């Protein structure tokens, strides 16, 4: 990937290096040289997100991702729902429920790991060809803070996509009275199996 000067992208401000501000957050565009497309995305975090736009091989990727993931019994039991779906990116929301906590307040590590796995896996599924099934072959979880909040967001983003393996980064955030705070991060590796 290489950074494109803002003046070379029509949607940006005319002076080089200037980027529009959306919701108080500057946007930066990047391009993957093999895909020749750009994207920007502002998040409610105090960080700047930079990513290439990926072109999904399945034009109906959003419908396929929803159908595959929401059909899984554990996804339904956790109450996961999609908040955002784009090629190589997914945001999943999970409500806090008493039965997934260990003390009535903090969510146990298992559901947080599952949120990361499903978020990274769903991001990978957005880049899968029609009819191809993916399976998690590896994932790691690093818990950063207690999972205390009214709901949780898992953000998956593909960082490497090949013919048989797709690797995604996944981050989990607690949402509560004090806003949003990161509680976990991880990597998910998916393999094409069919």
BELDA-V554628 format. One record per run of one state. SS is the DSSP state (alpha for helix, beta for strand, coil for the rest). FROM is the first residue (numbers start at 1). TO is the last residue. Records with the same first field share a line. If there is no record, write none. Layout:
SS = FROM-TO  FROM-TO
This chain:
coil = 1-1  4-5  9-20  23-24  27-29  32-37  40-60  71-72  79-80  87-88  96-97  102-106  108-108  126-133  144-150  162-164  177-178  193-194
beta = 2-3  21-22  25-26  30-31  38-39  81-86  89-95  101-101  107-107  134-143  151-161  165-176  179-192
alpha = 6-8  61-70  73-78  98-100  109-125
